[in-house]
Amino acid sequence: MNLTEVVELKEYIVDRIETDDEELDSFLFTLGCYAGEPITVIAHLKNGCTVAIKDARYNIDKELAMAIIVK
């Protein structure tokens, strides 16, 4: 499932990133968002969501949230 389908405030593990954009993959890697890392959705927003990765919070858009697959 992707981040738009998860329960808020529950920790998930990133399974994979489904995108063909290498720049986007690189950007997510710099945030600490890659396979095997924990991620928590703090809040679902109209156009995306707020996520906690490591010790930081980020607002990501819906397209990016749909590319992050968790288990």
C-alpha positions as CSV (number, residue, x, y, z in Angstrom):
1,M,0.0,0.0,0.0
2,N,1.1,3.6,-0.5
3,L,1.2,6.5,2.0
4,T,-2.2,7.8,1.0
5,E,-3.8,4.5,2.2
6,V,-2.1,4.2,5.6
7,V,-3.4,4.9,9.1
8,E,-2.1,8.2,10.7
9,L,0.4,7.9,13.6
10,K,1.3,4.3,12.9
11,E,4.8,3.4,11.9
12,Y,5.4,1.6,8.6
13,I,8.5,0.3,6.9
14,V,9.3,1.6,3.4
15,D,9.2,-1.4,1.0
16,R,10.1,0.4,-2.2
17,I,9.8,3.7,-4.2
18,E,7.8,3.3,-7.4
19,T,9.1,6.0,-9.7
20,D,11.2,6.2,-12.9
21,D,12.6,9.6,-11.9
22,E,16.2,9.2,-10.7
23,E,16.2,12.8,-9.3
24,L,13.2,12.0,-7.2
25,D,14.8,8.8,-5.9
26,S,17.9,10.8,-5.0
27,F,15.9,13.4,-3.2
28,L,14.0,10.8,-1.1
29,F,17.3,9.1,-0.3
30,T,18.7,12.4,1.1
31,L,15.6,12.7,3.3
32,G,16.3,9.2,4.6
33,C,13.3,7.7,2.8
34,Y,14.5,4.4,1.3
35,A,13.7,0.7,1.5
36,G,13.9,-0.7,5.1
37,E,13.5,2.7,6.8
38,P,10.6,3.5,9.2
39,I,8.1,6.2,8.2
40,T,5.0,7.6,9.9
41,V,2.2,9.6,8.4
42,I,1.5,12.4,10.9
43,A,-1.5,13.8,9.0
44,H,-3.3,13.3,5.7
45,L,-3.8,16.6,3.9
46,K,-5.9,17.6,0.9
47,N,-3.0,17.6,-1.5
48,G,-0.6,15.2,0.3
49,C,0.5,14.4,3.8
50,T,2.9,15.2,6.6
51,V,5.4,12.4,7.3
52,A,8.0,11.7,9.9
53,I,11.2,10.2,8.7
54,K,14.0,9.7,11.2
55,D,13.9,12.8,13.4
56,A,12.3,15.2,10.9
57,R,8.9,16.0,9.5
58,Y,8.1,16.8,5.9
59,N,5.1,17.8,3.9
60,I,4.9,15.8,0.7
61,D,2.5,16.0,-2.2
62,K,0.0,13.4,-3.1
63,E,2.0,12.2,-6.2
64,L,5.0,11.6,-4.1
65,A,3.0,9.9,-1.3
66,M,1.6,7.5,-3.9
67,A,5.1,6.6,-5.0
68,I,6.2,5.5,-1.5
69,I,5.1,1.9,-1.0
70,V,5.1,0.6,2.6
71,K,4.5,-2.7,4.4
